[in-house]
Amino acid sequence: MTTRPTAGPTAGAGATTGPAARSATGPTASSRLRDVDALRGFALLGVLLVNITYMASAYQGTGVADPAFGSALDGTVRFLTEVFFEAKFYLLFSFLFGYSFTLQLASADRDGAAFPSRFLRRCAGLFVLGLCHAVLLFPGDILTTYAVLGLVLLALHRIRPRTAARTAVVLLCATAAGYLLLAVAVAGTGGTDTATVTEHGRQATEALRGDAGSVIAAHLRQLPDVVFMLAFFQAPAAFAAFLLGLAAGKRGTLNDPTGHGPFLRRLQWVGFPVGIAGGLVWAHAAQGDSDTAYQLVAMAVNVMTAPLLAAAYAATVLRVLTGPRGRRMAAVLAPAGRMTLTNYLTQSLVLAFVFTGFGAALVGRLAPAYTVLTALALFAAQTVFSRWWLARHRYGPVEHLLRAVTLARQPRRTEKAT
């Protein structure tokens, strides 16, 4: 069975952009980081819309449609999700991880902090959180991947922006080429037997509807497939996005979006048509049997086009944020973006109670359209909660915990954020 990649987690897990950073250089810095937080909040919504499909159906990503949902509406919802959301938003998070990494570097330079040791502890904390998340709640976790790739990013943190961008492009091209070579190798061999995949999906569904032990055992059985996809699909693309974010941070690309209007418009004009075309190929391949050469070709196409669609999304959000409705949009998205790690893990916790035997056991029982509505309702609740919480606390609950691990001590209320 082929496990298609899920959306990634929070870039905010890799960096905190707190009040001190906001006040360091006055209103301009505050506005800039507000925009980054809002962009991260937008990415959080995209991640949720993808991850919920994998928690709602054990057949998602196998190349075989869930037999419980065969209507035209069900197929349309799945198809649109794959075209516009799947494999796009984890790239946006990864870009923001790399960008936020440069903010941490700048903060460490100002404070004279021992940045490498802090960052190593942060990565260790992320890895532990991700491991618990994958086993208990959702195997499609990527926090562990971020933690490992963060170590590589730390080793390359002195890389020049142009070199970082070129390396990212080479990495994406090499990954796509690898998929094309693999497609040639498996051409004519046929895909996995549909009946076998269907039976595996049925067994997984029953296991996820069982008690806590059954759910955790099901997660553990999925982990080898997930690790394979993380290592050979998401990790190279995610690290390429890390490097692009690092380059953007060093160049200050997001410091003044209004000053980059023509560049943002070009991203939209190129990113939307090319990215959507690639998404159509990706979604169409998902309708066939798994493990075919065509699916591998679609993966190669997606590796090259999904970053452009993610960039077009980011450009659109940034342009709206700098427009007349920007403040209103930021008021909704930025609080959720400031505590994305808490929100990301909370999403999995809530959905585990909705779809597995931890709670209602609705896996395979909630139609795709209702799944989307569930995701939107959950995100709306998170935006309200995030705003309420941050009006009373400096950090989100899990962000506070990760910061304590990073600093190797309990952060004081008056301490500057990094």
C-alpha positions in Angstrom: 0.0 0.0 0.0 1.3 3.5 -0.9 0.8 6.1 1.8 0.5 9.5 0.3 2.1 12.4 2.3 0.1 14.4 4.7 0.3 18.0 5.5 3.0 19.2 7.7 2.9 20.8 11.1 3.6 24.2 12.5 6.6 26.3 11.6 5.9 28.1 14.8 7.1 25.0 16.5 10.5 25.8 15.3 10.5 29.5 16.3 8.7 31.8 18.6 8.0 35.3 17.6 7.0 37.0 20.8 6.5 40.5 22.2 10.1 41.4 22.5 10.7 40.8 18.9 7.7 42.8 18.1 8.8 45.8 20.1 12.5 45.6 19.2 12.3 48.0 16.3 8.9 49.6 16.7 5.7 49.4 14.8 7.3 48.3 11.6 8.6 45.1 13.2 5.3 44.6 14.9 3.4 44.8 11.6 5.9 42.5 9.9 5.7 39.8 12.5 1.9 40.1 12.6 1.9 39.4 8.9 4.1 36.3 9.4 1.9 35.1 12.2 -1.2 35.6 10.0 0.5 33.7 7.1 1.2 30.9 9.6 -2.4 30.8 10.8 -3.5 30.5 7.2 -1.2 27.6 6.7 -2.6 26.0 9.8 -6.0 25.9 8.2 -4.6 24.3 5.1 -2.8 21.7 7.2 -6.1 20.9 9.0 -8.1 20.5 5.8 -5.6 17.8 4.6 -4.8 16.0 7.9 -8.5 15.5 8.7 -9.0 13.5 5.5 -6.4 11.0 6.7 -8.0 10.8 10.1 -11.5 10.4 8.7 -10.7 7.5 6.3 -8.2 4.7 6.4 -8.4 4.6 2.6 -7.0 8.1 2.1 -3.8 8.1 0.2 -4.0 4.4 -0.8 -5.2 5.0 -4.4 -8.5 3.3 -3.6 -11.6 5.4 -2.7 -13.3 4.6 0.6 -16.2 2.3 -0.4 -18.4 4.0 2.2 -18.4 7.2 0.2 -18.9 6.7 -3.5 -21.2 9.6 -4.5 -20.3 12.3 -7.0 -20.2 14.9 -4.2 -17.8 12.7 -2.2 -15.5 12.3 -5.1 -15.6 16.0 -6.0 -14.7 17.0 -2.4 -11.8 14.6 -2.3 -10.6 15.7 -5.8 -10.6 19.4 -4.9 -8.8 18.8 -1.6 -6.0 17.0 -3.5 -5.8 19.7 -6.1 -5.7 22.7 -3.9 -4.5 21.6 -0.5 -2.7 18.3 -0.3 1.1 18.5 -0.4 1.0 22.3 -0.5 0.6 23.6 3.0 3.4 21.7 4.7 5.7 23.5 2.2 4.4 26.8 3.4 5.0 25.8 7.0 8.4 24.6 6.1 9.2 27.9 4.4 8.1 29.8 7.6 10.2 27.4 9.7 13.3 28.5 7.7 12.3 32.1 7.9 11.7 32.0 11.6 15.0 30.4 12.1 16.6 33.6 10.9 14.6 35.5 13.5 16.1 33.2 16.2 19.6 33.9 14.8 19.0 37.6 15.0 17.7 37.4 18.5 20.6 35.3 19.6 23.0 37.9 18.2 21.3 40.7 20.1 21.2 38.8 23.4 24.5 37.1 23.1 22.7 33.8 23.7 24.2 30.3 23.2 22.1 29.7 20.2 23.3 26.3 19.1 22.7 24.6 22.4 19.3 26.3 22.7 18.3 25.2 19.2 19.5 21.6 19.9 17.3 21.5 22.9 14.4 22.9 20.9 14.8 20.2 18.2 15.0 17.5 20.9 11.7 18.8 22.4 10.1 18.8 19.0 11.2 15.3 18.3 9.7 14.0 21.6 6.5 15.8 21.0 6.3 14.5 17.4 7.0 10.9 18.5 4.2 11.0 21.1 1.9 12.7 18.5 2.6 10.0 15.9 2.0 7.1 18.2 -0.9 8.3 20.2 -2.9 10.6 17.9 -1.8 10.7 14.2 0.9 8.8 12.4 1.2 11.5 9.7 3.2 13.7 12.1 6.1 15.7 10.7 7.4 17.3 13.9 10.1 14.6 14.1 11.1 15.3 10.6 11.3 19.0 11.3 13.5 18.3 14.4 16.0 16.2 12.3 16.0 18.6 9.4 16.5 21.5 11.9 19.9 20.0 12.8 20.9 20.1 9.1 19.7 23.7 8.9 21.7 24.6 11.9 24.8 23.2 10.3 24.2 25.3 7.1 23.0 28.5 8.8 25.9 30.5 7.4 25.0 29.7 3.8 24.5 32.7 1.5 20.9 33.5 0.5 21.6 32.9 -3.2 23.3 29.6 -2.5 20.5 28.5 -0.3 17.9 29.3 -3.0 19.9 27.5 -5.7 20.4 24.5 -3.4 16.6 24.3 -2.8 15.9 24.3 -6.6 18.5 21.6 -7.1 17.1 19.5 -4.3 13.6 19.7 -5.8 14.8 18.8 -9.2 16.8 15.9 -7.9 13.8 14.6 -6.0 11.5 14.9 -9.1 14.2 13.1 -11.2 14.3 10.3 -8.7 10.6 9.8 -9.0 10.8 9.7 -12.8 13.6 7.1 -12.7 11.5 5.0 -10.3 8.5 5.3 -12.6 10.6 4.0 -15.5 11.8 1.1 -13.3 8.2 0.0 -12.3 6.5 0.7 -15.6 4.6 -2.3 -16.8 4.7 -4.0 -13.5 1.2 -2.9 -12.6 -0.1 -1.5 -9.3 -1.0 -3.1 -6.0 -4.0 -5.4 -6.2 -7.1 -3.3 -5.5 -8.8 -6.0 -3.5 -5.8 -6.3 -1.2 -5.7 -2.5 -0.6 -9.4 -2.5 0.1 -9.0 -5.3 2.7 -6.2 -3.5 4.4 -8.3 -0.4 4.6 -11.2 -2.3 6.1 -8.9 -3.9 8.7 -7.4 -0.5 9.5 -10.8 1.1 9.9 -12.0 -1.6 12.3 -8.8 -1.2 14.3 -9.2 2.5 14.6 -12.7 2.0 15.9 -11.5 -0.2 18.7 -10.2 0.6 22.1 -7.1 2.7 22.9 -4.8 -0.2 22.6 -6.2 -1.1 19.2 -5.9 2.5 18.0 -2.3 2.8 19.1 -1.5 -0.6 17.5 -3.0 0.6 14.2 -0.9 3.8 14.4 2.3 1.7 14.9 1.5 -0.5 11.9 1.1 2.6 9.8 4.4 4.2 10.9 6.8 2.3 8.5 4.8 3.5 5.5 4.6 7.0 6.9 8.4 7.1 7.7 9.1 6.0 4.2 7.0 8.8 2.7 8.5 11.3 5.0 12.0 10.3 4.2 11.7 10.1 0.4 8.9 12.6 -0.3 8.3 15.2 2.4 11.7 15.6 3.8 13.6 16.7 0.7 10.8 19.1 -0.3 10.5 20.4 3.3 14.2 21.0 3.5 14.1 22.8 0.2 11.4 25.1 1.6 13.5 25.5 4.8 16.3 26.9 2.6 14.0 29.2 0.7 12.7 30.5 4.0 16.2 31.0 5.2 17.1 32.9 2.1 14.0 35.1 2.4 14.8 35.8 6.1 18.4 36.8 5.4 17.2 39.1 2.5 14.4 40.5 4.6 11.9 39.6 1.8 8.9 39.6 4.2 10.0 42.8 6.1 8.0 45.0 3.7 5.5 43.1 1.5 4.3 46.4 0.1 7.7 47.0 -1.3 7.6 43.7 -3.1 4.3 44.1 -4.9 5.5 43.3 -8.4 7.3 40.2 -7.2 4.2 39.0 -5.3 2.0 39.5 -8.4 4.5 37.5 -10.5 4.3 34.7 -8.0 0.5 34.7 -8.3 0.5 34.9 -12.1 3.0 32.0 -12.4 2.2 30.0 -9.2 -1.6 29.6 -9.6 -1.8 28.2 -13.2 1.3 26.1 -12.9 0.5 24.9 -9.4 -3.1 24.1 -10.2 -2.1 22.2 -13.3 0.3 20.1 -11.3 -2.4 19.6 -8.7 -4.8 18.3 -11.3 -2.2 15.7 -12.4 -1.6 14.8 -8.7 -5.3 14.4 -8.0 -6.1 12.5 -11.1 -3.3 10.0 -10.4 -4.8 9.5 -6.9 -8.0 8.1 -8.5 -6.1 5.1 -9.9 -4.5 2.0 -8.4 -1.6 2.6 -6.0 2.0 2.1 -6.8 1.7 2.7 -10.5 4.3 4.4 -12.7 1.7 7.1 -13.4 1.5 7.9 -9.7 5.2 8.2 -9.5 5.2 10.6 -12.5 2.5 12.6 -10.7 4.7 12.8 -7.6 7.5 14.2 -9.7 5.2 16.7 -11.2 3.9 17.7 -7.8 7.4 18.1 -6.4 8.1 20.8 -9.0 4.7 22.5 -9.0 3.4 22.4 -5.5 5.9 24.9 -4.2 4.7 27.4 -6.8 1.1 27.0 -5.7 2.2 27.4 -2.1 4.1 30.5 -3.0 1.0 31.9 -4.8 -1.1 31.3 -1.7 1.5 33.1 0.4 1.7 36.0 -2.0 -2.1 36.4 -2.0 -2.3 36.4 1.7 0.5 38.9 2.0 -1.1 41.2 -0.5 -4.4 41.1 1.3 -2.7 41.8 4.6 -1.2 44.9 3.2 -4.5 46.1 1.8 -7.5 47.8 3.4 -8.8 44.5 4.9 -5.5 43.4 6.1 -6.0 44.4 9.7 -9.2 42.5 10.0 -7.7 39.4 8.4 -4.7 39.5 10.7 -6.9 39.8 13.7 -8.5 36.5 12.8 -5.4 34.6 11.6 -2.4 36.0 13.6 -3.4 34.7 17.1 -3.8 31.2 15.7 -0.5 31.6 14.0 1.3 32.7 17.2 0.4 29.4 18.9 0.4 27.0 15.9 2.2 24.2 17.8 -0.6 24.2 20.4 -3.3 24.4 17.7 -1.6 21.7 15.5 -1.5 19.2 18.4 -5.0 20.2 19.6 -6.4 19.5 16.1 -5.1 16.0 16.2 -6.3 15.5 19.8 -9.9 16.7 19.0 -10.0 14.7 15.7 -8.7 11.5 17.5 -11.7 11.8 19.8 -14.0 12.4 16.8 -12.7 9.6 14.5 -11.1 6.9 16.6 -12.1 4.6 19.4 -10.8 7.2 21.8 -14.2 8.8 21.4 -17.0 8.7 18.7 -15.1 6.3 16.4 -16.5 8.0 13.2 -13.6 6.9 11.0 -15.2 5.8 7.7 -18.6 7.1 8.8 -18.4 10.9 8.1 -18.8 11.9 4.5 -16.0 14.1 2.9 -18.3 17.2 2.8 -19.0 16.9 6.5 -15.4 16.3 7.2 -14.5 19.7 5.6 -17.2 21.4 7.6 -15.8 19.8 10.8 -12.4 21.2 9.9 -13.7 24.7 9.3 -15.7 24.6 12.6 -12.6 23.4 14.5 -10.4 26.1 13.0 -13.0 28.8 13.8 -13.1 27.7 17.4 -9.3 27.7 17.5 -9.1 31.3 16.2 -11.4 32.4 19.0 -9.6 30.4 21.7 -6.2 31.6 20.5 -7.2 35.3 20.7 -8.7 34.7 24.2 -5.6 32.9 25.4 -3.0 35.3 24.1 -4.9 38.2 25.7 -4.0 36.6 29.0 -0.7 34.8 28.3 2.5 35.5 26.5 2.7 32.1 24.8 0.4 29.2 23.9 0.5 26.2 26.4 2.7 23.9 24.3 4.9 26.9 23.1 5.5 27.7 26.8 6.5 24.1 27.4 8.8 24.0 24.4 10.4 27.3 25.4 11.1 25.9 28.9 12.9 23.0 27.3 14.8 25.3 24.9 16.0 27.5 27.8 16.5 24.5 30.1 14.6 26.4 32.7 11.2 27.9 33.4 10.8 31.2 31.4 10.0 34.2 33.5 6.9 36.3 32.7 9.0 39.4 32.0 11.6 37.5 29.9 12.2 38.6 26.3 10.9 36.2 23.6 13.2 34.7 21.0 
